[in-house]
Each structure stands twice: as C-alpha cells, then as structure tokens.
C-alpha cells in the first residue's frame, strides 16, 4: 500500500515551492508525484502545423519527489507523516503519525 495516493491533499516540505499545497494529480513509478499547480516550469514549444499545435511558451507541471511532500492533516493544519496499520478486519489503512487518526475515513 502506498502512503500517498492520487487525490490526496499534500503540502510541499522542501524546494522552491516550500509551504505550498495542492492535490496529487498522478503518482509516477519512479517515486515522484505530479501536484496540480506546483513546480511549474516554462517550456518553449515549436509550432507543429500537422497537428495544429501553435508554438510559444507553455507552462507545465513537473514531478516532485515523494519524499519532499507530506499529506495535509486537517486537525493540525500542517503536513504530517503517514504510517500504515492493519485493522481488526485485516485490511490496511493509512493513519497520521502525530494524531493516530485514520487518513481515509
């Protein structure tokens, strides 16, 4: 079970976007995550008349390493570490390490 999933609200802990929050758009295989509105870069793109793409400067989101983000805890209103525990019925669940409350309610 992964500690950070698609759709989680996360806060960036380090880097140029430290302190910013967003929603996870995609979890990549190489332990990186794409966060909506975070780590934007500008890229120049050549026009391609065959596909109808216009050229110019476009902005896109680049991946952030999964170790540099933490899940937003609404109780403490900060980024928090997450652990995995096995419940009584045998299923796995994520919980916040600071408050011992389940992430997925």
Secondary structure, DSSP 8 states (H G I E B T S, - for coil): --SS-TT-EEEE-SSTTTT-EEEEEEEETTTEEEETTSSEEEEEE--BTTTTB--EEEEEE--EEGGGEEEEETTTTEEE-EEEEE-TTS-EEEEETTT--BS--
